[in-house]
Amino acid sequence: EFRRVLFRSVGEVIATVEAIGATGEFHPITVCGRDEELKAQLDERGFGTVIGWTDQMPALMTAADALVENAGGLTCMEAFAVGLPVITFRPIAGHGKDNAETMAKAGVNCYARDDEELHTILRAVTVPGEERDRLVDTARRLFVDDPAKDVEELAAVEKLTDKQGRTVPLRAPRGRRTAWVAAASFLVLYTGLT
């Protein structure tokens, strides 16, 4: 039986799907969104299960054994919330690489840097065991505390309370707001004149 690996990303999608399925151990489930051309290319090649746009991501995540992604965005948070191990592979430049490294340091994902490492990690996290449990438990801790407590703590540290002790909105320093207003005014004026 194949272990189901959910894949959702942008960039080197075909190469990543090929890498996931190369050993025959894993069945990639690729979510293409509204990219019909990509869906057609993957369907033509017969790479696992290919899905276009869907509003069934929670069900797909529940059915999968792991998630492979490359940007570290909201999809990761959704996976963390449902207890799905996350592997970052071939991250996109900039924030994708930064997110991969930061999440790996925090212990909430595994960062696979090549095909061999991807397969090793998939073997470890797609079956019950210590590695899978560690990832899932660490990621779930992100959802344990009440976020309101974090805001209150930030307000106390930054002295963001009024005389009655109520939390006040975060505001940019006056000089920064003035610069933003000036820049926005210039942009509106320039756009209007052109």
N, C-alpha and C positions, 0 to 999 in steps of 0.2 A: 504494500500500500504506500502511495506517495504521501509525503508530508506537504501540506498546503502552505505556500508562501505567498502572502499578499504583497503586491508591488504597486506603489503609487508614487509617481515622480515625473520630472521633466528632464530633458537632456538626453543622455545616452540610454534611452529606454530599450531599444532592441538589443544592444550589446549586454545590458544588464539582465534582461529576460533570458537571453542565451546563457549567460553565466549561471543564473539560478538553476536552469534546467539541464545544464551540461552533463551532470553526473547521472541523471535519471532518477535520483533519489527524491527530488523536490518537484512539485507541480506548481509553477508560477500562476498566480491569478492576477492579471494586470488590469488596473482601472485606468482607462484612457480619457475619461471625461468626454468632452465634445470633439476630441481630435479624431475625426473619422478616418483620415489618411493613416494615422498610426494604427488604429484598430484594424483597418484593412490589411496593412503590412504584416501585423502580428498574426491575424487570422490566416493569411496566405501561407505563412511559414509554419503554422501549426504549433505555436509556442504556448502550451498550457491553455488556460481559460482566459479569454479576452472580453472585457466588459467595457461598454461605453459609459455614458453618463448614468449615474445611479444615485438614488437617495437612500440606498440600503447599506451604507458603509458600516453601521454598527453590526448588522447581521454578517457581513463579510469578515469583519474583524473577529467576531465570535467564532466563525467557522475556520479561520486560519490558525496555523501553528506559529507563525512569525510574520513580521512586517519588515520589508526591505524598502528603504526610502533614501532620498538624497538631498533633502533640504532642511530637515529638522523643524518643520513648522507645526501647524495645527494637527496634521495627521498623526504626528508623534504623540501629542497630548491625548488625542482620542485613543490611541493604542495603549498608552500608559493607563488611562482610566479603565479600560476593559481587561487589563492584565495580559496584553499581547507583547511579547518580546520584540524589541526594535533593533534592527541592524541598519546602520548607515553605510552605503556603498556608493562609490563614485560620486561624492557630493559635488554639488554645483559650486562654482567659484564664489569667493566672498563669504556671505553668511552661511552657506551650506557647509563649507569646511570648518568655519568657526563653530557652528552649532554641533557638528559631528564631534569635534575635539572636546568642547565644553560638556556635552552630554556624556561622553565616554568618561571624562574625569569625574563627573558626578555619579557615575555608575548606573545610569538609567538606559543606556544603549550600548551596543558593541559597534565599533568602527572597523569595518573590513576594508583593508587597503588594496587587496588583490583577489583574484578568483579563488585561489587556494584558501586564503584566510576566510573568505565568504563561506565556502563549503564547510570548513572546520567549525565556524561559529554556528552555521545553520544546523549542523549535526548536534551541537551541544544544546541549542536553545529550542529546538522543535520537539524535544521529548522531555517528559518529566525528569527532573534532576536538579542538582545543585546550581548549575549555571543559570538555568531558566528561572528557578525560584529566586535567585539573587537579583536578577534583572527585574522581574515582576515586582518583588517586594520593595526594592529601592524606588522604582517608578511610582508605585502606589502611595508611597509616603508623601509624594507631592500633593496628594489630595486629602491628607489627614486633617490638617489644620484649617481653621476658619480664616479665609482671606481678610476678613474685617479686622482680625487681630493684627495682621501684618500692617494694615493701613494705620491702625491706632498706634502701633509701635513706631512707625515711620513719622507720624505726626508728633509724637512725644519727643523723638530724637531731633527732629527738625524744628521743634517748637511751633507747630502748625495748629495751635489752639488759641481761641479767643479768651477774653477775660472770664467768661463763664465756663471755660474748660471744654467747649465744643470744638470738634475738628473743623478746621477751615479748609477751603479748596486749595490745592497746590497752585501756585502762581509763579510765572516767570518773574525774575527781578525787573523792576521798572525800566531800567536801561534796555533790557532785552525786548520788552514789550514795545517800547518806543521804536526800536530798530525794526521789529516785525511790522508795525503799523506803517512806518515809512516805506519799507520795501513793498508791502501790499498796495499802498497808495500809488507808488510809482508804477507798479505793474498794471493796475487798473487804468491809470492815466495813459500809459504807453499803449495799452491794448485799445483804449477808446480812440486815440489819435491815429492809430494805424488801421 
